Amino acid sequence: YYSSDSDHGRDMLKTVLNVLAHSELKSLIIYLVDKGTLLLDNSNPLFESFQTLISKSEMIIVDDESLTKYQVSCDLDSKISIQSFSSIAEDIILLSDILVLE
């Protein structure tokens, strides 16, 4: 979605968010980097779908530099942790079970 920014892409991403939110996955941790941070902005058309996923997730880790670059204003839920991108990159390198959505 954020690469193509099309209605079709938004529909596809909304489907993925809903499937994840209603899945049986346990201890779901989501990393938001670059334009993915826009999912936290309440003006985003996918904001509500992402809020459902946040409620299901254990933690949302957000790239601080991208929040600043894209001027994302969000209400900080207790599940949201803001980290530098270098810290997120270190985490991602060490993770064994990871699903990347672009």
N, C-alpha and C positions, 0 to 999 in steps of 0.2 A: 504493500500500500504506500508506504512512504517513499519508495523508489519511483513508483509510477504515478501516484496521486490521481487515481481514477475511481469512478464510481464502482466499477467492477472490482478493483483491488480492495476498496473499502468494504464491499459486501463479503469478499472472501475473508478478509481479516476479521470482520465481525463474526463470521461463522466459526473461525478458529478460536476466537476469544470465548464464544458461547460453549463450544465443545469442551474446551479446557475447564471452564467454570463449572460445567455439569459432569465432569469426568470423575472417576474414582481415584485419581492421582492423590497421593498423600505428600505432605511437606513440599508444596510447590513454591519455588523461589523464582522470581522474575527479575531479570536485569533489563533496565531501559537505558539505552544509549542513543546518542544522536537524535534523529527526529522521532524515535520511539518515545522520547520524553513528552512529546505532544499529546500522548494518550492521557496524561494527567491534567491537561488543560480543560476546564469545564466548557469551553466553546468548541471543543473537538466533537465531530459527529459520532465518534466511537466512545466518548467519555462514559456514557452509562453502561455500555457493555463491559468496558474495562473495570468499572467500579464493582460489577458483579464478580469479576475475576479476582479483584483485590480482596474481596470478602472471603473468597475461597483459599487464597494464598497464605502461606506462612510469612513471607516477606517480599517486599518490592525494593530493589536496590536501583537507585537512580544516579545517573551521571551528572554531577554538579556543573561541569563545564557546559553541557548541552542545555540544562535548565536556564543558565545565564544567557547563552547564545540565542536561544529561541524565545527568551523572555516568557517562560512558562510560569504561570501563577497557579499554584495548586494548594489545596488544603492538605496539610501534612497529617495523614492518617498515622496511627501508631505503628502500622506495619511498614511504612515507607522510611527507608534509610537512604540518605544522600551521601555519596562517596565520590572521590575523584575518579576520573576515568582510569588512571594508572592502577588504582586499587582494584577496580572492577576487572581490568585486563589480567591482573595477577590471579584473581579468583577464577576467571574463566579458563585460564591455562591449566589450573589444577583440578577442575571439575571432570568427573568421569561420565556422568549421565547428564547430557545437555542437549536441548532442542533449540535450534536457532531459527527464528522467524525474521525475515527481512521484508 
